[in-house]
Structures are given as C-alpha cells and as structure tokens.
Amino acid sequence: MILEGKQVVLGITGGITAYKAADLASKLVQAGATVDVIMTQAATRLIASLTLQTLTHRPVSVDVFRLLEETDMAHIALSERADVIIVAPVTANTIAKLAHGLADNLLTATILATRAPVLLAPAMNADMYANPATQANLRTLKERGFFIVGPAHGRLASGRVGWGRLVAVKQIIEAARQILGREGPLAGVRVLVTAGGTQEPLDPVRHLGNRSSGRMGYALATAARDCGADVRLVSAPTALPEPYGVEMVCVRTAEEMHREVVVAVPHTDILFMAAAVADYKAIRRATSKLKKDEAELTLSLTRTPDILESVAMERDILGQPGLVVGFAAETDDLIKNAQEKLAGKRLDLIVANDVTAPDSGFEVETNRVVLIRRDGAIARWPLLDKAEVAERILTLVAEMWEEKRDEGSTDVTGIKVGHGTDLEALTGCTVLLCEGGAVGGVDGRGLAPGTRETDLLRPGNLVEKVHGVLLSGGSAFGLAAADGVMRYLEERKIGFDVGVTVVPIVPGAILFDLAIGDPFVLMLPWGMQLA
C-alpha cells in the first residue's frame, strides 16, 4: 500500500469535528504510515492529546518552541521529515493564516517551512465557508499548490444543513494516497478500467445479470490512481462507493459499456477489462411486466457485442491501447480457457480465477488468481485481499509498460510550433510538434494569427519540401482513419506530390515502432510526448 512507510504529519485545528481526527490517525497507522500529530491550542480543548499519542505511539506536538530529540526545532524537524501534511479539520481561521503566510503556531510554522504536499480538509459553519474571504483564501491556497478535499454537504453542528461538513475519513485517506502517487510509475498514463456486472433488461422490472460485485475493478482503478495514472472507470451497477480521484462513467448494459470503451480506446494507454459482461440479451424486451401465467417461460436471446474483440480490431488500426489486460472467471479448465481467451482476444495479460471456490471470485473480498502473459509465463498467486491483488497487478503492469516503452522508444528531434512561428523556419525539419491541434491553430493555441490548418499542407509551404506527412487523428480533422483524412484533403482540393502516411494518435500517446524518414514532418496534438 502506498502509505506503507510514509511519514505523515497530521494537523488538527479547533473545529468541532476534531474528534474525527482520532479515527483518521488510527487508520493512517493501520495503513503503515508513521504519524506525527500537531495540534493547535484550540484543538486541545476539543480532543485530548493523550488520545492521539495512544493511537499513533508518537508524541503529540503543540508548542512551537518544543525541541525534538533535544536538538531540532519541532517545526523544522517535522516539516523536513514529512512525505505529506494533512490538516483535518482545518478551520477558516487556519485557512486565512496559511493564505497570508502567517506562522504564529507550530502547525502554521511547519506548513510554511515544508516542501511536502499539503492536504487540507475544511470543516466549518456554512456561512463561514461561503464567505468571500474564505473562498478567496481557498483559491489562493489552490493556486499555490495546496490540495483541498471537501467540505461535504449535510447536517452541521449548528443543526443547519449546508456545505461545511468534514468529508469522510476514508475520502481524506484516498486523497492522500492520490497525492503520494501522483509521480508514480504510471504518472500521466491514461488507464481505462471496466467493472461490475452488466444487466440486460427482460422487462421493466427484471434483467439478466451475474453475481459480480465490482470489487476487483474498483480496486484496480484505485491502485492505478495510486500509481499516478489518469483513470476512467466504466462501471456497471454496483453497491460500491465511487472511488476518489477517478473519472466515473456509469452504464447498465453490455451495449452501453461497449460504446463507452470503444469511444475511449483512442485515448487509452492501458485497458483493464475487469467487468463481468453479459454474453446474451433478450431479442425483444417486454414493454410491461411479464406475468407468471404459464408454467414455463421461453426466452429468445441473442449475443451481446464482444467488447474485447472490438478492442482488438481497433487496436490493430490505432495501436491503442498499448496494453490490454483481460479477466477470466472460470468454473473448469481454468488455465486452458484462460490461455484460449488470451490468444483469441490478443491480450497482453490475463487474470483468471475459479469462481466456484467459496473464498475467491464473486461476492467476496478475497481472490486467488492465476496470471498468464502473452509470452506464456504463468504465475499463481495465493489467496489475497482484492485490494492487494490489484496492487500486485498494477506493479506487474507498470513493469510491462516500462518494458514496452523501452522497446518502442524512437530517437527523434524536431521543432515545436507555437504562437508566432514562422512557417519558413519549418522547411526541411525532421519532426514538427504542433500545438493546438494536429494541423495547427484550430483552438486558438496554435500557429501565428491567420494561419489555417490547411496552410501547412499547401504546395509551396511545407508538404512539397518533405517526403511524407504523418497526420494524427482525434485532433483538427476529428478523423482517425486513413480514408477519413484523405477525404478531408480531397474535399479541400489540397494537392501535393508526396505520399501521406496516416497514423491515428491522441494527446499524451506514446509512439511505438515508429519508422521516420528523413526529412519527415510529424504533426501531433498539443501535449504529445515521444517515447
């Protein structure tokens, strides 16, 4: 777990919800963190320091002049050792002090002296939170790099209902985990996870479904977030809370999930297909509730779209996702069936489990899995909590991603085009990184004023001076396929004598096995990175 071995400074200020800091401190310790508590004088009136000391097994600090280990000033020692500082609750008073750089107590002095990330969890009266001064102070802190979680909406200590409640302890911990992992092995990598069991309606009240709880997929999304990835979770119905820091897309049927996945494929680096997708649906959905008039009922079913099969076809065209991880819930011939699915769906890795085991698979919090890689390597893992299974899978996938990047890295150089770039300066360049869309300027961030996206393709500008042009999809053209790009050029009567190589690329993608001629113009969306 990402909190294991981390140094956490927990600040507690004088809000009525200070008592909840005891639960937060306890759970941080249980997660493996070393927790040093700093309390303001006001906080000591609401919760005893002895309580926090007992839970953390560490001394609690209040006095700014207190010496640690008889030599170090407390605020300097704590600020330097911290991996993250969490202040929960943080009052409007302390928020104002931090925004204005005051250091009149141990907590504010420690924060002013630290280089560690700071996470604030506000809790206060609704009117105090809504006050323009508080809102301005929070904006200032965000601009300076502070992280803010909450507040939540609900019943307050005053009896009113509004914004100002301290968010749940679990959410504070999830926010801290995301902060600690933001520079992890998958930092900036776009990860798509599917989870839960799809439901295929039979009538307005019944559906075909399965026993998937969604826990494995949600655990994968959380673990990917902790590795620094930008995570989108496409979830069928579950009873699980939405993971913090993850983009959530809710679907119900296999067709809905298929549509969301296929649309996301061009923008996905790694796909985890952990959902239990229904294989069949009713040919005709009844418009009213089916009555039990007959002793037997015959349902006519048809296949649902095969999501992994569609992904494989899209991957052949787009080269995305870079890695695809499938899951196989089997009742017999576990290895054989998993190997067939691995090959048939052209996966990089498959995670298989026997769902007939009472302690593995559906509706339980543990899993016993077998992992099979494309090269045939098989690993059998013991019974583990699903969160640990997910973390181990992400560790392996991060290694696979690094291997793939190393194998596919391309040594290229070139010119990055920005505002006011002189087109004449681009003559004969090897690589062109074009801001504001694949062919420049369409969103106002691209080439010099008056430059149209077609200008780079007109004879006499750039194209006639190079051997080829690599056009990226998902940008100015809004087209990913080669025929679409060619149709775009033909409609605008853009003529040239050189060949056009069309490779669909999206912002943030990593290029693998890219052969570049010399000279060559590579037009990429803004923010693109070359491996």
N, C-alpha and C positions, 0 to 999 in steps of 0.2 A: 504494500500500500504506500502511496506517495507520502503520507505523513510519517512513515516509519523513520525514526532517527532525526527528524527535523526539530529545530529549535523554534518554539512558538512563544512569543510574548503576548500575553492576554491582558489587555487593559480593561478595567471596569470603572465606569463613572457613576455618578449619583442619580441614576434613573430607577424608578420603582421596579423595573424588571431586572435589576442587578442580581436578584436571587437566581435567575436562569443561567447566570454565568457559571454556577457550580456544576450544572449539568454539562455545559459546554466544556469546561475544564476537564471533567471526568471523561467525556467521550474523546477528547483530544489525546489524553493519556492512554486510553484504551486503544487508540489507533497507532500508538507507538511514538508519539511526539513527547519531547521534553518541554514542559510548560512552566514558564516563569510569569507570575501574576503581578501586575502593577495596579494598585487601587488608588483612586483619588480619596481625599479626606471625606468627601460626601458619600462615596461608595461604602466606606467603613461604617456608616450609620445605618446602612440597609442590609449588609451581609457581613458576617464576621470573617476576618482574615484567617482565623483558625480553620474555618470550613474549607477554604481554598487551599491552605497549606496541607491539610489532611488529604485532600483529593489529589494534589499534584506531587506530594512528597518533596516540595521545594519551599523555601522561604518566600513569603509574600512581601513585596516592596511597596512602601508608601512615601517615605521621606526622600526628598531629592538629594539630601546630603549624606544618605546612608552609604557606607563603604561595603563593597563586596570583596570577600576574601582579604580584607584589611588593607587593600592597596588600590583597587579600582573604584572610581566613582560609579554609582549604580547606573545612572542614565547612559554613561558611555559604554560600560560593560554590556548592558542589556541590548543597547542599540547595535553593537557590533556583532553580537553572537546570534541575533535573530535571523531566521530564514523568512519569517513573516510576522507582522504585528497585527493582531486582531483586537479591535476595541468594540466590546459588546456588553451592555448597551453603550452607545455614545450619545450624550445629551446635546441639546442645542448650544449650551454654554461651551462645551469642549470643542464642538464643531467650529464655533466662532473663533476660539483661541487658535486652533490649528490653521484656519484660513488666514489668520493675521500673523502667524509666526510667533505666537507667544510661547514662552517656556517657563511658566510660573509654578509648575508642579512636576513631579517625576515623570508622569505619563507624557505630558506635552513636550518636556525636555528630551525624553527618549525618542519620541517620534521625530522631533526636529533634527536630532543627531543621526538618525538611522539612514541607511541606504537600502534597507529591506522594503519590500512592498507592504503597504498598509491597507488593511481591510476594515472599513467602518460599517457598523450595523446600527443605524439610528433608531431611537425609541423615545417618543415624547408626546406631549399633547398635540392634538390635530391642528389647533390654531398656531402653535409654536412651529410645527413642521411647515405649515402653509405660509408662514410669514415671509415676505420678500427677502428679509435679511438672511434667514436660514437657507432659503432656496439659492440666494446668491453665493452664500458661503459654500454650499454643497457643489455648486457649479465650479467655483474656484478650485476646490479640492480635486474634483474630477479632472480639470484641466491640468493640474499639477501631477496627475498620475495616481491619485488615491483611488481605491476601489470601494464602491458603495453597494451594499446589499440591503434591500428593503428601503423604507419600512413596509410592513404589511397593513392591510385594511381589516378592521374588525373592532371589537369592543375594547375600549381603553379603560385605564384605571379610574377615570372620572365617571365612567358609566356611559359616555358617549360612544358612538360608532363612527369611525373615520380612519384616515391614514395616520399611522404613528405607532402601531404595534411592532414590537421586536419580531423579526422573522423567526421561523422555527430554527432550533439549534442545528438540525440536520442540514438546513439550507446554508447556514453560516459555514459549516464544515465543508460542504460541497463547493462553496465559493472559494474557500481557502485552498482546497485541492486544485481547483482550476487555475488559481493564481500560481501555485507552486509548479504546475505542469506546463505553463504557457511556453516555456522554451525547451520542451521535451523532445524526444526523438522524432515525433511526427508534427512538430511545430509547422503550421501553415499548410499541412496536408489536408485535403478535403476527403472526409470519410462519410460514407452513407451506410446506415445500419437499418435493416428491417427487423421487426419484432412482432410478437403476438400471433394469435391465430385468426385468420380471416373468417368472415361469416358470410355465407351465401343464402340470401333470403328464399324461403319457400312460400311464405305468405306474410301478411303484415305482422305476425307475432312469432313465427318460427324461422329457424335458419339451420343450415348445415354448418357445423363447426368442429372444433377439436379442443383438446384439453390444454393447449399451450397457455402458460401464464404470462409469457413475455419477459420473464426474469432474465433469461440468458441474453436476449437482445438489449435490454435496458442496461445490464451490467457491461456489455461490450461498448455501448455508447458512452457510458460514464468512464470506462477505462481509456477509451480513445481520447476523450476530452482531457483526461489527466496526462496524456502523452503530448498534449499541445495541439491536437488536431481540431479542425473546424468540423463539427459533427452535425449531421442531419439525421434524425431518427424518423423513419416512416413506420408508424405503429398501427396495427390492427387493434380492436378494443381489448383493453386490459383493465385490471383493478389497481395498477401501479401509479404512483405519483410521477409527474413529468420530471425528468432529470434536469438538474440545474445546469445552465450554460450550454444547453443542446437545443438546436432548432428542431421543433417538433411538428410533424405532419401526421394528422390522424386520418386513417382510411378505414373502410369496413370490409370491402370485398376484394377478391383477388384481382379483378379488373382495375379497381381503383389503385391498388398497390402497384400493379404492373405499369399503369400510366405514370405514377409518380417516380418510379425507379427509372423507366426508360427516359423520361424527360431529364432526370438528374444525371444520367450516365455521362454525358459530355463534360460535366463539371465535377466529376468524381474521380479521385485518385485510387481509393481503396473502398471496396464494397464488401460488407458482411451481410450475407443473406441468411439471417437467423430466424426469420418468420416461418411459422408453420402455415403454409399457403394451401387452401383447399384445392384439391385436384379436380373436383366436379362441382357443377352448379345446376340448378333446375333449368330445363329448357324453357319452361313457362312459369313465371312467378304468379301465384294466385293473387288476385286483387282483393280478396276477402278471406277471412279465416277459414281454413279447411276444417270441415266438420267430421266427426267420427261416425258417419252414417254407415260405413261399410266395415266389415270385419278385417279387411285387408286394404292396404293403400299402395298403389304402384306409382313410383316417381320416375319420370323420364329426366335423365341427367346428361349433361354434355361437359366436355373438358373445359377447364379454365385456361387462360393464357399461361404458358410456361415462362416465368419471368427470367430464370437463368438462361434459358435458350435464347430469349430475345437479347439479353445482355451479351451473350457470346457473339451473336451476329453484329450487334452494334460495336462491340469491341474489335471485331475484325476490320471494321470500317474506320472507326475513330481512334483506335489504340487506347481507349479509355473504357473502364478503369484500368489502372496499371496493375492492380492486384485484385483478385476476386476470391473470397473465402465463402465456401458453402457449408451447409449443415445437413446432416442426415440423421433423422430419428427413425431407427430401425427396430424391428421385433425379431428378426432372424437373419442369419448370414451377414452379420454386421460389416466385416471387413470387405467381403465380396461386393455387397451392394454399394458400399461407400466408394470403393475403387471404380465401379462402373459409373457412378454419378460424377466422380472426379474427372474421369476421361470424357464422358458424354457431354458434360457442360463446360469442358475446357477450363476447369478451376485451377487455381494455384495451390489451394489448400482446402481440405475438407475436414470438418469436425463431426465425428459420428458418435452416437450414444445409443445404448439399448434401453428403450423406453419401457420395457416390461419389468425392469428392475425397480423395486419399490423405493429405492433411495436415489434414483437417477432419472432425469428426464422431466416429464410434465408434473406440474403442481407441487414440486418440492424445491427447496433452496440449495440442494446439492446436485452434483453431476459427476459422472465418471465417463470420460471421453477418450476416444482414440483419434489421433490426428494423422492424416496421410497427406504428404506433399506430392507435388507433381512429379518429382524425381523418384517417387516410390517409397521414400523414407516413412516409417511408421513409428509413432510414439504413443505409448499407452500411459495415461495419467491415472493416479489413484483417485478415490472419492474425495472431492474438494467442494468447498462452497462455490456457488456460481460466480460470485464476485472475484474469487481467486482464480477460477478457471479463465474468466475474462481477462484478468491482468496478465496471466501467463500467455494467453493467446496474443494479446497486444504486444507483449515483449517479443514473441516469435515473429509476428508480422512486421514489427518495426525493423527487425534484423533483415527480413526478406526485402523490405522496401529499400533499405540501405544497400543491400547487395544489388538490387535491380538498378538503382541509381548509379552505382559504381560501374556496373557492366555497360550501362547505356549512356554514360557521360560523353559529351561531344565537346571538343575543344574548338570553340568558335569565337570570333571577335567581331566587333562592328560598331555602328553608330546608333546612338539613341536619339530619336527625334522628339523635340519638344516645341514649346512656343517660339515662333520666330525663326525656325530653322530654314536655312537657305537650301532650296532644292538642288542648286548646283553643287553643294557640298556633298551630296549623296552619290554623285557619279562614280560608278565602279566600286561601290562599297561591297563588302562581303556579307554583312548582316545588318539589317535595319530593325531596330526595336521601335515600334510606332505607338506613341501614346494616343489615347482617345479613340480606340477602335482599330481594327486590322489595317484599314487603309486611310486612317488619319482624319482627325478633326470632327467626327460626327457628334461628339458630345461636348464640344467646346473646349476640350483639353488638348487638342492635337496640334496640327501644324499651324503655320503662320496664317493670320487673317486672310480670308479669300481663297485659301487652298481647299479644293473639293476633294472628296475621296477618290475620284477618278483621275485626278491630276497626276498621280504617281504612275498611272498605267498608260497615259497618253504617249504616243510616239513623240520623240523629241524631248521628253522629260527624263524618264528613268528606264522604262522597260527595254527600249531598243539598245541600251548600253549594258545589259546583263544577259546571262544565258538562261535564267529561269526566275520564276517568281513563286514563292510559297505563300499562299493565301490562307489565312486562318479563319475557321468557322466560328460561329457564335459571337460575331462582332458586328462590323459595319454592314456586312452583307446579310447577316441573320440567316445564313445558309451554311450548312455543314458539309453537304455532299458536293462532289466534283461537278456533277451536271448542273447543280444549282448555281455554282459560281460561274460556270461557263455561260449559262443562260443570262446571268446578270451582265456579263461582259458583252454578249451579243446584243442584248436589248439596248445597251447604251452605245452600240457601234464603236466599241473600243478595239482598234485593230493593232496588231503587233506581229512581229515575225518570230518571236522566241516562244519556246514551249512554256506551258504553265503546269506546275506541279501543285496539286491541291491536297493539303493535309489538314483536316479539321483539328483546331487547337482552341483551348479555352483559357481564360486568365488563370495564372498560377500553375498551369500544367508543367509536367516535366517531360522533356523530349528524350525518347529512347531510339537508338539505332537510326539516327538521322544522318543521311549522307548529303553533304552540301558541296555543290560545285564551286568553282571559282572563276569569275565573280558570281555572287548569288545574293538576292535580296530576300530577307526573311521578314515578313510583316506579321507582327504579333500584337495581341491586345495589351493594353497598358497593364503593368504589374507582372508581366510574364517573366519567369525565371528559367534560364537554361541550366540543365544539369551540369 
